[in-house]
Amino acid sequence: MIVLDNVTKSYRTDRGQLRRINALDAVNLHIEEGEFVVVSGPSGSGKTTLLMTVAGMLRPTSGTVSVNKTNLYAMSVRERAKFRAENIGFVFQMFHLVPYLDVTENVLLAAGVVSRKPARRLAGQNRNAQAQNLIQRFGLAGRNHHRPAELSAGEKQRTAVARALLNNPKVILADEPTGNLDGDNAAAVLTHLAEFHQAGGTVVLATHGPAAEQFADRIIHLQNGSISTPAS
C-alpha cells in the first residue's frame, strides 16, 4: 500500500556556515493495506516530514514514494493533487478548518463542492448527504451550522476527521491528531480512526505520546530522521 524506498529529505541551513540537515535520512518503509501504523518519536524527529512526503505534499530530495502502487513524485502536481483527493485523507494537529465556513462546509471542502451558489449546492447534494451522515455519526448534529470559533477543540478535530473521511479514502494520515485534546476527546478521535481501520482502511498516525499505541498493528520509531527499530 505505502512504500518508501531509500527516501531522504534534506534542507540547507545557514548558521555561520552552509550545511545540510536531513529531516528524513534514507528511510525504507513498507506499510500493508489495512494496517494501523503508529510513528512515534520526539519533536523534530521527522514525523511530520514523513507524513507530508507520503501525502504527496513534500517532494523528497531522493528516493521514491509509492501509494497504492502509484509513484507519487513521477506525477505532475495536478495529477498528484487529484490522486491525493481520491485516495488519502489527512488530519492535522491544528485542525486546519476554514474559519468563515461552518461545520458542513468544512467537511464538504474535501469534495470541492462548497459554494454559496444554489446551482453549485444542488450539484453537490449527494455529497451533502454524505457529509450530514458523518456529522451525525461524529456527534456534531446541531453544530453543523457553527463556525470553528464556536466549536470546542474536540468538535474541531471531529470535524477535521469527518472531512478526511468524506471521499472514502484508502489511507488516513494523522499528524498528532490528539495533541490539542483532553483525554475524552482524544479517545473519541482515536476510536473513529480505529473504526476506519477495522473497516479495512490504512492508518498512519504520527505521535510523541503513547495513547494511540493500543490501536496499532505496528509501532515504528523515528529518531533524527531515521527509523531506529525495524520497519517490518
C-alpha positions as CSV (number, residue, x, y, z in Angstrom):
1,M,0.0,0.0,0.0
2,I,2.7,2.5,1.1
3,V,6.3,2.0,0.1
4,L,9.2,4.4,0.8
5,D,12.4,3.3,-0.8
6,N,15.6,5.0,0.4
7,V,13.8,8.3,1.0
8,T,15.8,11.3,2.1
9,K,14.6,14.9,2.6
10,S,17.3,17.4,3.1
11,Y,17.3,21.1,3.9
12,R,20.2,23.6,3.7
13,T,20.6,26.0,6.6
14,D,23.0,28.9,7.1
15,R,24.1,29.3,10.6
16,G,27.6,30.5,10.3
17,Q,28.3,28.0,7.6
18,L,26.2,26.3,4.9
19,R,25.3,22.8,6.0
20,R,22.7,20.1,5.1
21,I,20.1,18.8,7.5
22,N,18.3,15.5,6.8
23,A,14.7,15.6,8.0
24,L,14.4,12.1,6.6
25,D,17.6,10.0,6.2
26,A,17.5,7.0,3.8
27,V,14.1,5.8,5.1
28,N,12.9,2.4,3.9
29,L,9.3,1.6,5.0
30,H,6.6,-0.8,3.7
31,I,3.1,-0.4,5.1
32,E,0.5,-3.0,4.1
33,E,-3.1,-2.3,3.1
34,G,-5.4,-2.2,6.1
35,E,-2.5,-1.7,8.6
36,F,-2.6,0.7,11.5
37,V,0.9,2.1,12.0
38,V,1.9,4.5,14.7
39,V,5.0,6.5,14.0
40,S,6.5,7.7,17.3
41,G,9.3,10.0,18.1
42,P,10.2,13.3,19.8
43,S,9.5,16.7,18.2
44,G,11.9,17.3,15.3
45,S,12.4,13.6,14.6
46,G,10.9,13.8,11.1
47,K,7.4,12.5,11.8
48,T,5.6,15.4,10.0
49,T,8.0,15.3,7.1
50,L,7.4,11.6,6.7
51,L,3.6,12.1,6.6
52,M,3.8,15.1,4.2
53,T,6.0,13.1,1.9
54,V,3.6,10.1,1.9
55,A,0.7,12.5,1.3
56,G,2.4,13.8,-1.9
57,M,2.8,17.3,-0.3
58,L,6.6,17.4,0.1
59,R,8.9,16.0,-2.6
60,P,11.8,14.1,-1.2
61,T,15.4,15.0,-2.1
62,S,16.0,11.4,-3.2
63,G,14.3,8.0,-3.2
64,T,10.8,7.0,-4.3
65,V,7.4,7.1,-2.6
66,S,4.6,4.9,-3.8
67,V,1.0,4.7,-2.5
68,N,-1.4,2.0,-3.9
69,K,1.3,1.1,-6.5
70,T,1.5,4.7,-7.7
71,N,4.8,6.6,-7.8
72,L,3.7,9.9,-6.3
73,Y,6.5,12.1,-7.5
74,A,6.5,10.7,-11.0
75,M,3.2,12.5,-11.5
76,S,2.6,16.2,-12.2
77,V,1.4,18.5,-9.4
78,R,-2.1,18.4,-10.8
79,E,-2.1,14.6,-11.1
80,R,-0.8,14.2,-7.6
81,A,-3.4,16.5,-6.1
82,K,-6.2,14.5,-7.9
83,F,-4.7,11.2,-6.6
84,R,-4.4,12.6,-3.1
85,A,-8.1,13.8,-3.1
86,E,-9.2,10.4,-4.3
87,N,-7.1,8.2,-2.0
88,I,-5.7,10.0,1.0
89,G,-7.3,11.8,3.9
90,F,-5.2,14.0,6.2
91,V,-5.8,15.0,9.8
92,F,-3.7,17.8,11.3
93,Q,-3.0,18.6,14.9
94,M,-4.1,22.2,14.4
95,F,-7.3,21.2,12.6
96,H,-6.9,23.4,9.5
97,L,-10.5,24.4,9.3
98,V,-11.6,27.4,7.3
99,P,-12.8,30.0,9.8
100,Y,-15.6,31.6,7.8
101,L,-17.1,28.2,6.8
102,D,-19.5,26.2,9.1
103,V,-19.0,22.6,10.0
104,T,-20.9,21.2,7.0
105,E,-19.0,23.4,4.6
106,N,-15.6,22.5,6.1
107,V,-16.4,18.8,5.7
108,L,-17.5,19.4,2.1
109,L,-14.2,21.0,1.3
110,A,-12.8,17.5,0.7
111,A,-15.2,17.1,-2.2
112,G,-14.8,20.6,-3.6
113,V,-18.5,21.4,-3.6
114,V,-18.7,24.3,-1.2
115,S,-20.4,27.2,-2.7
116,R,-22.9,29.9,-1.8
117,K,-24.5,29.5,-5.2
118,P,-27.7,27.4,-5.3
119,A,-26.8,25.6,-8.6
120,R,-23.4,24.5,-7.2
121,R,-25.1,23.4,-3.9
122,L,-27.6,21.3,-6.0
123,A,-24.7,19.6,-7.9
124,G,-23.2,18.6,-4.5
125,Q,-26.4,17.4,-2.9
126,N,-25.2,13.8,-2.7
127,R,-22.0,14.9,-1.1
128,N,-24.0,17.0,1.3
129,A,-26.0,13.9,2.4
130,Q,-22.7,12.1,3.0
131,A,-21.4,15.0,5.0
132,Q,-24.5,15.1,7.1
133,N,-24.2,11.3,7.8
134,L,-20.6,11.8,9.0
135,I,-21.6,14.9,11.1
136,Q,-24.3,12.8,12.8
137,R,-22.0,9.9,13.3
138,F,-19.4,12.1,14.9
139,G,-21.8,13.7,17.4
140,L,-21.8,17.0,15.7
141,A,-25.6,17.2,14.8
142,G,-26.8,20.6,16.0
143,R,-23.4,22.1,15.4
144,N,-23.4,21.7,11.6
145,H,-24.1,25.5,11.0
146,H,-21.5,26.6,13.6
147,R,-18.2,28.1,12.5
148,P,-14.8,26.9,14.0
149,A,-14.7,29.7,16.5
150,E,-17.9,28.5,18.1
151,L,-16.6,24.9,18.5
152,S,-14.6,23.2,21.2
153,A,-11.2,21.7,20.4
154,G,-12.7,18.2,20.3
155,E,-15.5,19.3,18.0
156,K,-13.0,21.0,15.6
157,Q,-10.9,17.8,15.4
158,R,-14.0,15.6,14.9
159,T,-15.0,17.9,12.0
160,A,-11.5,17.5,10.6
161,V,-11.7,13.7,10.8
162,A,-15.1,13.8,9.1
163,R,-13.6,15.9,6.3
164,A,-10.8,13.4,5.9
165,L,-13.3,10.5,5.6
166,L,-15.7,12.2,3.1
167,N,-14.1,10.8,0.0
168,N,-13.9,7.3,1.3
169,P,-10.1,7.3,1.2
170,K,-7.9,4.2,1.2
171,V,-5.4,5.9,3.6
172,I,-5.7,8.3,6.6
173,L,-2.6,10.1,7.6
174,A,-2.9,11.7,11.0
175,D,-0.3,14.1,12.4
176,E,-0.5,14.4,16.2
177,P,-4.4,14.4,15.9
178,T,-4.9,14.3,19.7
179,G,-2.1,16.8,20.6
180,N,-4.5,19.6,21.4
181,L,-7.3,17.5,23.0
182,D,-8.2,16.4,26.5
183,G,-8.4,12.7,27.3
184,D,-12.0,12.1,26.4
185,N,-11.9,13.9,23.1
186,A,-8.6,12.2,22.3
187,A,-10.1,8.9,22.9
188,A,-13.1,9.7,20.7
189,V,-10.8,10.7,17.8
190,L,-8.7,7.6,18.1
191,T,-11.9,5.5,18.2
192,H,-13.0,7.0,14.9
193,L,-9.7,6.2,13.3
194,A,-9.8,2.7,14.7
195,E,-13.2,2.2,13.2
196,F,-11.9,3.3,9.8
197,H,-9.1,0.8,10.2
198,Q,-11.4,-2.0,11.3
199,A,-13.4,-1.4,8.1
200,G,-10.3,-2.1,6.0
201,G,-8.7,1.4,5.8
202,T,-5.0,2.0,6.3
203,V,-3.9,4.5,9.1
204,V,-0.6,6.1,9.6
205,L,-0.6,8.2,12.8
206,A,2.4,10.2,14.0
207,T,2.6,11.0,17.7
208,H,5.0,11.5,20.5
209,G,2.7,10.1,23.1
210,P,1.5,6.5,23.9
211,A,-2.3,6.9,23.7
212,A,-2.6,5.6,20.1
213,E,-0.3,2.6,20.6
214,Q,-3.2,0.4,21.9
215,F,-4.8,0.6,18.4
216,A,-1.6,0.0,16.4
217,D,-0.7,-3.2,14.5
218,R,2.8,-1.9,14.4
219,I,4.8,0.9,16.0
220,I,7.9,2.4,14.4
221,H,10.2,4.9,16.0
222,L,11.8,7.9,14.2
223,Q,15.0,9.5,15.6
224,N,16.8,12.2,13.7
225,G,15.0,11.3,10.5
226,S,15.9,7.6,10.7
227,I,13.9,4.6,11.7
228,S,15.5,3.4,14.9
229,T,13.8,0.0,15.0
230,P,13.0,-2.4,12.2
231,A,10.1,-1.2,10.0
232,S,8.7,-4.6,9.4
